[in-house]
Amino acid sequence: MSMTDLITAARVSKAWPFQEAQRLLKRYPDGAKPDGSPVLFETGYGPSGLPHIGTFQEVLRTTLVRRAFEAIIGAKPEDGKTRLVAFSDDMDGLRKVPDNIANKDVLAANLGKPLTRIPDPFGTHESFAHHNNAMLREFLDRFGFEYEFMSASDRYNSGAFDDALRQVLRKNGAILDIMLPTLREERRKTYSPVLPISPTTGAVLQVPVEVVDAEAGTIRFTDEDGSVVEQSALGGMSKLQWKVDWAMRWYALGVDYEMCGKDLTDSVTQSGKIVQVLGGKKPEGLIYELFLDEKGEKISKSKGNGLTIEEWLTYGSEESLGFYIFPNPKSAKQLHVGVIPRAVDDYWQFRERLSEQDLDKQLGNPVWHLARANGGFEGSEAPGAGESLPVTYGLLLNLASVLGAEASEASLRDYLESYIGAGQITPELEVLISTAVAYTRDYIVPTLDKRAPTTNEAEALRTLDAYLADASEDTSAEDLQTQVYEIGKREEYGFESLRDWFKALYQTLLGSEQGPRMGSFIALYGVANTRTLIAEALAKA
């Protein structure tokens, strides 16, 4: 694939990252800002809690658009044509104590203070925010993202935001004209674009503020003890209300692209108006749908109905998480452990397909984008393209479920080596062995229910057993599958369709509603072992 071919295909691709990149190209037809500086992508993080899948998906999706934009302008990541800033809103005042934090008293005693000025309840970092920021960077580094970390506290305290803050003070009245009509009457009475830091308590105050001198950065307000205070709003002595803060950041940093969740739709609208008042331009961006739980309800930290990164990686691979998140960001996705096995197998199907696809199809393949997001491209080729696994994840889960309490990484490894040959287990397969054991232990074994076969099903099982009695252990999966098909098609067993026959096999032998290609399962589990399963099922008939 030549760079010219890639640029041509990228500029007409319907894949959503390229659609977003094409919008950015309309903003900068030459592929760069007028001053030649890199196009700036941003993601935001609120460090009042630990990073989660929502954090991951926003950085991933933004990175996908960033890499798509580079492809569309014919740039490589190392060319420095783009930047990604992961911005931590750590000047926010702590509003409530998170439920999943130890040593809650430390946080409760410092409610209202900026997150970087609250002791770390974990006792490992300079502040609560510093701890969570470190977790964010560790989290992003784990997945290979290329980014620049930026802290609100550092920018405010160092004076880096001072010029932008002066502009906010100059435009204070115009910002109020935008915001006040959107607020309830009670909120209007105390609303101010600028939130001063109390000189006595160190808390972020929600009080009316009078701008005394915009150029000097001086403001006047009433402190918590009732005293009237006149102090600077610069150098970390204040922060801005959320929507104003977001707009100020776009203005100060020159942000060109930032996406957000549907719950921030109103914030995007108001912040977009404010950044124009400041003299800047609203960034391009995508408003994505939020994750839902298995009941279709919005995932909430307080409800605890979400799925953590650690949980996904316990039961599935890193690549499968990115693969699951990739499609249709404007459509809500259910996020629970039940979606993981399918995501793992679908990822590998798309990975195997990639090398055989024409360029336009490659650019719509999630694996192409995921490899590029992690810097995993050698020239124009995604590493691992065309590779496949000798077994599906679903088949591994079925094997582990049959083994039940005896399922272990060692036992699965033994079966696999007998099936594919000693020394043929790849690192990717090792990951799936580990996760299959965990998934089976926690979610399959507790719900296994092998029903008794009906009369006609029992007869079909006896026929299958008779065939297996004469089959050798090295009979191919294809031959085994063919025989299973032939038995299911025989009229005397009364199956309306092959689907009914396979469903009967899954329910009576495996105790599940879905299952693998039976030929592959028998070849992996063993002919003799499968006959034992059949005997156990027939004993219930």
Salt bridges, closest charged atoms under 4 A:
GLU20 OE1 - ARG23 NH1 2.88
GLU42 OE1 - ARG249 NH1 3.53
GLU70 OE2 - ARG66 NE 3.79
GLU70 OE2 - ARG67 NH1 2.98
ASP89 OD1 - ARG249 NH2 2.36
ASP92 OD1 - LYS239 NZ 3.19
ASP120 OD2 - HIS125 ND1 3.88
GLU126 OE1 - HIS130 NE2 3.57
GLU146 OE1 - ARG66 NH1 2.76
GLU146 OE1 - ARG67 NH2 3.71
GLU148 OE1 - ARG83 NH2 2.88
ASP163 OD1 - ARG166 NH1 2.94
GLU186 OE1 - LYS189 NZ 3.63
GLU210 OE1 - ARG220 NH1 2.92
GLU215 OE2 - ARG170 NE 2.80
GLU230 OE1 - ARG220 NH2 2.77
ASP245 OD2 - ARG249 NH2 3.62
ASP256 OD1 - ARG27 NE 3.51
ASP256 OD2 - LYS33 NZ 3.03
ASP266 OD2 - LYS243 NZ 2.62
GLU284 OE1 - ARG23 NH2 3.48
GLU284 OE2 - ARG27 NH1 3.26
GLU289 OE2 - LYS262 NZ 3.04
GLU297 OE1 - LYS303 NZ 3.97
ASP346 OD2 - ARG342 NE 2.97
GLU387 OE1 - ARG351 NH2 2.71
GLU409 OE1 - ARG413 NH2 3.71
GLU428 OE2 - ARG351 NH2 3.72
GLU430 OE1 - ARG413 NH2 3.05
ASP442 OD1 - ARG441 NE 2.89
GLU457 OE1 - ARG451 NH1 2.88
GLU459 OE2 - ARG462 NH1 2.85
ASP465 OD1 - ARG531 NE 2.80
GLU486 OE2 - LYS489 NZ 3.30
GLU492 OE2 - ARG490 NH2 2.82
